[in-house]
Amino acid sequence: MIKGSWFAALGLALPFMSALPAHAGPTLDAVKQRGELKCGVNTGSAGFAAPDKNGVWRGMDVDFCRVIAAAVLGDASKVQFVPVSPETRFPTLQAGEIDVLIRQTSTTLSRDSSLGLLFEPPIFYDGQGVLVSAASGITSAKELDGASICVQPGSTTELNVQDYFQKNGMEFKPVVIESLDQVTNTFFAGRCDALTSDRSDLASARSIAVNRDDYVLLPEVLSKEPLAPVVRQGDDQWFLIVKWAIYATFVGEEKQLGRETIDAAATSSTDPEVARFLGKDPGVFAGLGLKPDWAYQIIKQVGNYGEIYNANVGPSTALGLERGLNRMWTEGGLLYAPPFR
Amino acid sequence: MIYDNLHSGGGFGVLARPANFNFGESVLPTGPGDSYGRALLIAFANTLWVSFNACILATLLGIGVAVAGRSRLVLLRRVTAAYIEAFRNTPLLLQLLLWYTVLQALPPVRQAFEFGSVFISQRGIALPALSIDRLGLGLLAATVVLWIIARRIPALCAHVTQRRGVDLLAVASIVAVVLTRATITSPELSGFNFRGGWRISPEFLAMVIGITLYAAAFISEIVRSGIEAVPKGQWEASFALGLGRLRAMRLVILPQATRVAIPPLVSEYAGIVKNSSLAVAIGYPDLIWASNTAITQTGQPIQIIAVVMALYLSVSAMISLGLNLFNRRITKRYV
């Protein structure tokens, strides 16, 4: 598996060498013709993307893949999940092997501007955190001078922890291990004094610890990590479809349209924006090239943002993440969709 | 097309961009502001360092196992056979993960096993280090150079006794330098880990132990085939001269076996270098580890993979060239 990702990087690089510019037509046509959305997801991250014991993919990222399939194909189940590692995720998308990448990927300036890719609106506002064992008695990241810290390579995580220690005049010894499972186990075994990753990852890791309460998430947030879906540059229509499919889940929550309530709202609501949302004025959506009921299908088949959040990572799940910044703007959070008109 | 891709995104200019690497350990000095190119070189040095250690130890162990496998003791033969089968026929990745897990089962750093000033814990081995100042290093280098020159002068070293005198002088000089110019630093527990002294990380240990035991199983088979290729008459001739089994092995058989063993050894050593790439699995900062990080940070896999391939290719070529030259020399000597 470890070696696999290295070979996969090479294998993915080879078609990339010959086929990058030869991209066949707009993504929407390709997806419709195939009858299936190819969605790049994490290889295994509880709450975000991981197969359950029946082999069905579950998680927040996975549900957003389904949101796009519901909008484009009218059927949330028409998704082929392609697990990608941190190294292979961008080449896989660049090479056209997947239509969209939804893999706990942070938007950064250099990624947005230099990879030939475009980042969509964030679906999860995360920040890098630090997990330590409760027995260590550590209560702040500022006490970690000289510590060994377990890190998964590559992601922005490694750079942020470096910046944080440099800023605070402290030193650390990184133990950087390829797979998230392995680095987590190494931390649990006691090789490192701390484990650092996005707070969502740490909650995910802590949820599989033998005893959750043996580990403490420190209060410091080391960075901003806006996790967002990614598409290729050069297909504006596809970029817009994914963007508005995400916004539709926000609007669904804001207008209190849920899986159970949307049918009732369709008949009883007097809110003109709800009517437009349900496809009563198809002219609004003409530019997207989707059927008039696309937003309805998203909510009906997958749910609104709040439903997706609570089912996968919310306070009642094993991850137990409070909504925090991931609340609607109306409730003091950062989620804000432009008007549907 | 390949040309275009190699020049995409600024091409190899990426190597000059500053990288934010933090090596947990490295043979070469590192610092903030290192470029991606330098980071890859530092990582390559780590690859070579771990491979070098594994090659030396695996060769010694391999020869030992091959000799033990020809022992007259049945038990010793059985044990070596079992070792060879077990280690050759399981994946190296599995063995590395096993050793790494075993090392993590050691006590935490605060309850480290203590042997004098040597501490063994989850964080590896900490032991006293000998450090020699610049003057001392210069004197040592001078001694070695003088010693080589002296041994090359026939008038000085014509007789065995005179040669011994020169050797003794060199040893005495080295001892004198060490006694006067060297200081010993011992590791001390401070904060989260030991500081000072010489510390060997569990990642490095797991790599060296894992690759050594794996490669030694193959090397012992190579050495065995070399030994068996030496005609039986050579043994009989040695015994006729009154040599014991071990001395016959050392003086007569092994030198001739070397000639047969070197070509397959070349590929074994190249294999060790390539296998060290499994380091990413257990967090030893080798070349693949660094290239993976560089790829995710820059998003330019084509250029970085090209550099990595060139580096691996060059080291394989060097090993092959070096051992083939060595082989030609000993072939001339013994045939």
HADDOCK unambig.tbl for C-alpha pairs under 7 A between the chains (distance, minus, plus):
assign (segid A and resid 2 and name CA) (segid B and resid 281 and name CA) 5.99 0.50 0.50
assign (segid A and resid 3 and name CA) (segid B and resid 278 and name CA) 6.69 0.50 0.50
assign (segid A and resid 13 and name CA) (segid B and resid 302 and name CA) 6.71 0.50 0.50
assign (segid A and resid 17 and name CA) (segid B and resid 1 and name CA) 6.56 0.50 0.50
assign (segid A and resid 17 and name CA) (segid B and resid 2 and name CA) 5.63 0.50 0.50
assign (segid A and resid 17 and name CA) (segid B and resid 5 and name CA) 6.21 0.50 0.50
assign (segid A and resid 18 and name CA) (segid B and resid 1 and name CA) 6.14 0.50 0.50
assign (segid A and resid 86 and name CA) (segid B and resid 296 and name CA) 6.67 0.50 0.50
assign (segid A and resid 87 and name CA) (segid B and resid 292 and name CA) 6.36 0.50 0.50
assign (segid A and resid 87 and name CA) (segid B and resid 295 and name CA) 6.55 0.50 0.50
assign (segid A and resid 87 and name CA) (segid B and resid 296 and name CA) 5.28 0.50 0.50
assign (segid A and resid 90 and name CA) (segid B and resid 299 and name CA) 7.00 0.50 0.50
assign (segid A and resid 114 and name CA) (segid B and resid 9 and name CA) 6.97 0.50 0.50
assign (segid A and resid 115 and name CA) (segid B and resid 299 and name CA) 6.45 0.50 0.50
assign (segid A and resid 146 and name CA) (segid B and resid 191 and name CA) 6.83 0.50 0.50
assign (segid A and resid 146 and name CA) (segid B and resid 192 and name CA) 6.17 0.50 0.50
assign (segid A and resid 147 and name CA) (segid B and resid 192 and name CA) 5.43 0.50 0.50
assign (segid A and resid 153 and name CA) (segid B and resid 293 and name CA) 5.82 0.50 0.50
assign (segid A and resid 154 and name CA) (segid B and resid 292 and name CA) 6.71 0.50 0.50
assign (segid A and resid 154 and name CA) (segid B and resid 293 and name CA) 4.24 0.50 0.50
assign (segid A and resid 154 and name CA) (segid B and resid 296 and name CA) 4.96 0.50 0.50
assign (segid A and resid 154 and name CA) (segid B and resid 297 and name CA) 5.98 0.50 0.50
assign (segid A and resid 155 and name CA) (segid B and resid 296 and name CA) 6.51 0.50 0.50
assign (segid A and resid 159 and name CA) (segid B and resid 20 and name CA) 6.26 0.50 0.50
assign (segid A and resid 173 and name CA) (segid B and resid 24 and name CA) 4.96 0.50 0.50
assign (segid A and resid 174 and name CA) (segid B and resid 22 and name CA) 6.88 0.50 0.50
assign (segid A and resid 174 and name CA) (segid B and resid 23 and name CA) 6.83 0.50 0.50
assign (segid A and resid 174 and name CA) (segid B and resid 24 and name CA) 5.00 0.50 0.50
assign (segid A and resid 175 and name CA) (segid B and resid 24 and name CA) 6.25 0.50 0.50
assign (segid A and resid 175 and name CA) (segid B and resid 283 and name CA) 5.77 0.50 0.50
assign (segid A and resid 176 and name CA) (segid B and resid 283 and name CA) 4.84 0.50 0.50
assign (segid A and resid 177 and name CA) (segid B and resid 280 and name CA) 5.97 0.50 0.50
assign (segid A and resid 177 and name CA) (segid B and resid 281 and name CA) 5.94 0.50 0.50
assign (segid A and resid 177 and name CA) (segid B and resid 282 and name CA) 5.69 0.50 0.50
assign (segid A and resid 177 and name CA) (segid B and resid 283 and name CA) 4.30 0.50 0.50
assign (segid A and resid 178 and name CA) (segid B and resid 280 and name CA) 5.55 0.50 0.50
assign (segid A and resid 178 and name CA) (segid B and resid 281 and name CA) 5.61 0.50 0.50
assign (segid A and resid 189 and name CA) (segid B and resid 104 and name CA) 6.36 0.50 0.50
assign (segid A and resid 190 and name CA) (segid B and resid 108 and name CA) 7.00 0.50 0.50
assign (segid A and resid 191 and name CA) (segid B and resid 104 and name CA) 6.39 0.50 0.50
assign (segid A and resid 191 and name CA) (segid B and resid 122 and name CA) 5.88 0.50 0.50
assign (segid A and resid 191 and name CA) (segid B and resid 123 and name CA) 6.30 0.50 0.50
